[in-house]
Amino acid sequence: MQFVREQLIYLNKINNILLFDGLCNLCNDSVNFILKRDKIGKFKFTSLQSSRGIELCKQHNIDTNIVDSIVLIKNDSVFIKSSAVLEIVKDMPIGWSLFRIGIILPKFARDWLYDIIAKHRYKLFGKKDECPIPHKDVQDRFL
């Protein structure tokens, strides 16, 4: 129990934690995209299916029956769906941060589009049988 408490204290000190569907090819490709561009390590990652992902969801009252693709926990604020994507690009290098312009669309419209893609992501992009193990070069970025 003490170990779990220490882990939660450690996780609370990290500013940007991206939870993702570890089985989804689109989600894994998105994580790899961010890893390549986030040279200073602003983001840490964990899959929703991992023990840490499950614990973070419980800690932040994230219902994985409703949200099952990408979640960003940033300074104890939780961003889901299109809001998570827009927060992520906000912290990306300058060229990519321009996609933040999507904020001008109403949230319901952004989330509607996000939900369509999320609902069909396995059909469109495929699904893994299990969460892949991160490459040695980036293992320290995964919780």
N, C-alpha and C positions, 0 to 999 in steps of 0.2 A: 504493500500500500504506500509506503514511504517513497519507493521508486516512482510510482505513478504520479504522486504529488510533485516530486522533483522534476519529472518530465513536463508536467503541466506548467510549472513555474518557468522552465526553460522555454517552452513553446510560447508563453505569453510575452517573452522578451523579443521575439522575432516579429518584425513589422509587417511583412507581406508573406502570407502563407497561401499558396494556391492548392486547393483540393480539386482533384479531377477524377474522372472515371478511368481507372487504370486499364480497363478492358477495351476501351474505345480507341480506335485508330486515330480518329480526328483529335481527340483529347490528348493522346500521346504525342501526336505530331505538333499540336499547339504548344505543349510543354517543351519539346525540342526546339521549336521556333523561338520561344522566349529564352531558353538557355543560351542559344547562339548569340542573341542580341543583348542579353543582360550581363555584360562583362564584369560589372562590379558586384553582382550577387544580391540584388535587391530582393529577389524572390526565392523562397524555399518551397518545396513541393512535397505533397504526399497524396496518395490515392484515397478516394473515398472508401475503398474496400479495406484499407490497411487498419491496423489497430489504432494507430495515431489519428488517422482520418476519422474513424468512428468516434474516438474520444473527443476530438475537436468538434465534431458535429453535435455531440451530446452537450459539451461545454457551452456552445453557442446557440443551442436550441435550433439546429438546422434539421429540418425534416427531410431525410433522404428519399422519402416516398414522393416528395414534390420536386426536390432539387436533386438531380442525379448526374449532372455533367460537370459544370465548373462553378466553384465557389472561391471567392477571395476573402480572406480574413486580413484586414489591414488596420493596425492600431486598435484592435478590439471592435472594429466595425465589420459587419458582414455584408458582402456584396454578392448578389446572385444574378444569374442569367446575363442579360445585356449590360446591366450595371457593372458586373464583374469584369466583363470584356473591356468596357470603356475605362474602368479604373486601371486595368492592366496596361492598356496602351498609353495611358497617361504617364506611366512610369517607364515607358520604353524610350529608346533614343529618339531624338527630335523628329526624324522623318516619320516614324511609326506613330508618334504621339499625335500627329495631325489627324489620325482617324478618330480622335476624341470629338471631332465635329459631329459625330453621330448623336451626341447628347442633345442636339437640337430636335431630334425626333421625339415624339411623346413616348414615355416609358412603355405604355401599353402596346404601341406599334413595334418598338424594338423587341420587347419580350415576345410578342406574337411571332415575329420572324425567328427569333432565337428558339422558341418552342418547336416550331416546324422543323428546323434543322436538327435540334436535339432529339426529337421524336423519331426521325428517320436516319440518324447518324450511323447506326449499325448497318443498315441497308446500303447507304450511300458510300460509307468509308470502311466498313468492315469492323470486325470484333476479334479480339485476342481471346485465347482460352484462359490465360492468366496474366497478371500484371508483369510487365517486363522488368528485369533487373537493370537499374541505371548503370551506364558505363562508368568505369573507375574514375575518369576525369571529372565527373559531376556528382559522384556519390555523396559528397558533403553537402550538396544542395537539397538532398532528399531527407525527410524526417522519418 
